[in-house]
Amino acid sequence: MGKLLFFALVGVLVYLYFKSTQRRQTLGSGAAPTDAVEDMVRCAHCRVNLPRSEAILSKGEFYCSAEHQKLGPARR
């Protein structure tokens, strides 16, 4: 019975070692982080905040859609 427990323990340790080695290789592969921070900008027409990569830049102003770009900045 003692030998069975010993081999089970060795098996678990080997499994954990390979799992941690695989995780280190995945993290060290230079993959981009999934939770990267991106600058937010405000639509000049409706004042909605959106990521800079999704915004439309026109005449120094950011817009959330082509329709708002055509309408121009909001009048207050």
C-alpha positions in Angstrom: 0.0 0.0 0.0 2.9 2.3 0.8 4.4 1.8 -2.7 1.1 2.7 -4.3 0.9 6.0 -2.4 4.6 6.7 -3.2 4.1 6.3 -6.9 0.9 8.3 -6.9 2.7 11.1 -5.2 5.6 11.0 -7.7 3.1 11.0 -10.5 1.4 14.1 -9.1 4.7 15.9 -8.7 5.8 15.1 -12.2 2.5 16.4 -13.5 2.8 19.6 -11.6 6.4 20.1 -12.8 5.4 19.8 -16.5 2.4 22.0 -16.0 4.5 24.8 -14.5 7.1 24.4 -17.2 4.5 24.7 -19.9 3.0 27.8 -18.2 6.4 29.5 -18.0 7.0 28.8 -21.7 3.6 30.3 -22.6 4.2 33.4 -20.5 7.7 33.9 -21.8 6.8 33.5 -25.4 6.2 37.3 -25.8 2.5 37.0 -26.3 0.6 40.3 -26.0 -1.3 40.7 -22.7 -5.0 40.3 -23.1 -5.7 43.1 -20.6 -3.7 45.8 -22.3 -4.6 49.4 -21.5 -5.7 51.6 -24.3 -6.3 55.4 -24.4 -9.9 56.5 -24.4 -11.2 59.5 -26.4 -14.5 61.3 -26.4 -16.8 61.7 -29.4 -17.0 65.4 -30.3 -20.7 65.0 -31.1 -22.3 62.8 -28.5 -19.6 62.9 -25.8 -19.4 59.1 -25.6 -16.0 57.6 -24.5 -14.5 55.0 -26.8 -11.1 53.4 -27.4 -8.8 55.4 -29.6 -8.4 52.5 -32.0 -12.2 52.5 -32.7 -12.5 56.3 -33.1 -12.6 58.3 -36.3 -10.2 61.3 -36.3 -11.3 64.3 -38.4 -10.0 67.8 -38.2 -8.5 67.2 -34.8 -11.7 65.8 -33.3 -12.6 62.2 -32.5 -16.0 60.7 -33.5 -17.6 57.4 -32.6 -19.2 56.9 -36.1 -19.2 58.2 -39.6 -22.6 59.8 -39.1 -21.4 61.8 -36.1 -18.3 62.8 -38.2 -20.7 64.2 -40.8 -22.8 66.1 -38.2 -19.7 67.6 -36.7 -19.1 68.8 -33.1 -22.1 69.2 -30.8 -23.4 72.7 -30.2 -24.0 73.6 -26.6 
